[in-house]
Structures are given as structure tokens and as C-alpha cells.
Amino acid sequence: MSITDPKNLQSALDWRYATKKFDPSRRIPSDVWKALEASLVMAPSSYGLQPFKFIVLTDPKLREQIKTASWNQAQVTDCSHYVVFAIRKDMGEDWVDQFLARTAEVRGTPLESLSGYKQYMMGDLVNGPRAAVVNDWAARQAYIAFGTLMLAAAVLGVDACPIEGMIPAKVDEILGLGDQGLASVCACALGYRLESDKYATLPKVRFPVETLVEYR
């Protein structure tokens, strides 16, 4: 599938749906998963700060525990890969410094030359008014990665189901996220649909483009 052809993108969007029944016997090939993993890493975020972490659950026993904290949804255990999206709580100067060190490393830029950028971010997210809602801000960045992953999956012919039906505090407890300064916000199940999933063939219900898109 060529991503340069608009028709292919439209076909992928028409094909995808929130998968209710996954085929537990089918696994995402390693090369396909690496591409999906890259979509998470390459997802855009404000300032490029990536105030999040993605926990990919592969342990069946751990998934069973997460299932109990996710309204017993079968997708948690039946899918090929299950990703929990977590934010870095109360993000502070240490994460800004790590990001700037990485920037200097990747771009071959003297760290000192980034001091102005640091002060700008600190004045907004750490010491500014937005510091009071920085966790909400981080969650919005995580959702950008969430959407990026789902679109990438559709283009690659991988089924996905976005999951907010979970008890975040319980998920955090099971995964020990609090000890890492993390907090879960949502999750995504990925794999391949069962042919018996009736939702796969139901027409999508969407408002007309004229209702949702306005040109001025």
C-alpha cells in the first residue's frame, strides 16, 4: 500500500474499527510491530518533550490482572499486543534537562546553546500557570501518540481497539507505575480480528463532513 495515494488512506480508515473480538492465535509479526513501535516513538508532542511512556504488556498473567481492572474486556488478553499509555506525573526540571541533553546529543548542539529554550519551557510548564495542570497537558500529548498508533495500525492492516474502560488507579497499582512517577491514562489493544466479530462489517456512523468541517 502506497501512503502517497489518498485513496489508500481512505481505504485504511474505512477498514479500521474498534475491534471487539481478536483472534488469540494470531500474532503481529516482529517487523510490523517494530514499525508500530516506531510510530509511538515518532509521535509528535508539545515542545517535543514526550512526557509519556508506553508499557507493552506481553506477560499473560499480568494481562489477566489488567483485565480485571478493565471491566473484564476480552481484548486485553486476546489481542497480540497490549499497550498502556502513561504520563510522567508532575513533570519537572529533571525531565526538561534529559530532553535537552538528548537534543544536544542527536543534533550535535552545545547544551549551553539550549539554555534559552529551557527557560522558555520552564516558564511555561514548570514554573508558569500551566504547571498547575501539567498532568492534563501531558495526557493530551499521550493521546496524540494514541491516535498516531491507531492510524499507523490501520495503514499496516493491523486491528486496534482504543480502551479507556479501565480503572487507572488499579492499573497503576498492578504495574507499579506510581513508583516510577507515572500514571496510566488509556490503553490500546492490537492484533487481528476474528471473522465472527459482527462489528467488523457494520457501517460506520459518522456525521457528514459538512457538519464537522467548516471552511472560513
Buried (B, 14 or more C-beta within 10 A) or exposed (E): EEEEEEEEBEBBEEEBBEBBBBBBEBBBEEEBBEBBBEBBEEBEBBBEBBBBBBBEBEEEEBBEBBBEBBEEBBBBBBBBBBBBBBBBBEBBEEBBEEBBEEBBEEEEEEEEEBEEBBEEBBEBBBEEEEBEEBBEBBBBBBBBBBEBBBBBBBBBEBBBBBBEBBBBEBBBEBBEBEEBBBBBBBBBBBBBBBEEBEEBEEEEEEEEEEEEEEEE
